[in-house]
Amino acid sequence: MAEEKWEKVVDNIESVEWKWDEDKYKELIGVYIAKKEHVSVNDSNIYYVENKEGVFSFWGKTVLDALLKGIEIGKEIKVTHTGMKKPKKGGKPYFDFDVEHRKVAFTKITEEDIPEIDKGKDEINTADIPF
């Protein structure tokens, strides 16, 4: 059996920065694919989401960081900017968001996931199919 080749991990994900815009970009839906932590002098997070239009990244904010903290990479997420909110005890208004998540409806399968068909048989055992 041939040994699998090693793939180098590159700390550079090609993406388009997604900026919150009240009218045009109020929500982002896609698969949460990565997170970079401790970025820049502000020690911020960058989140990466992929959908049919491409890969998008956005900077974490206090509210987003708290909401995305427990969500596993690989889940489908919907991030909605709900506007600016004033703190209860005074202070500077902040960006507020809703975050929802669910299992991805479809997953990619590889050739290894597809069972071999015994050419001597006329039927396929559907229990062997991984989806």
C-alpha positions, 0 to 999 in steps of 0.5 A: 500500500502506498504511503499517503503524501504529507500536506503542508499546513499553510496559515493563509486562507484565501478569503474576501473580508466580509464587513457588516452593512445594514442594507447589503451585508446584514447576514452571512450563511455558510460553513464555518471552516476556520478560526485564527486567534491572537491576530494583530496587536488587538489580540483578535479572532478572525473567522472563516465561512465558506458558501457557494459564493466563496470564502469569507472572513470577518473580525471577531468582536466581543459579542461575536467571540462569545456567541461563536465560542462553543460552535464547532468548525464544520457546522453551518452558521448564520451570522446576522448583524442586528444593529448597534446596541447601547449598554445597560449601564452607559458607555459606548454603543456596540455591534450586536449579532445573532448567531445560529448553527446547524449540521451541514445538510450535505457532506463531501464523500471520498472514493474510500467512502463508496463501497466496492460492488462485487461484480458477481452480485446483482444487488447492492447492500444499501446498508454499506452506502455511507449516506 
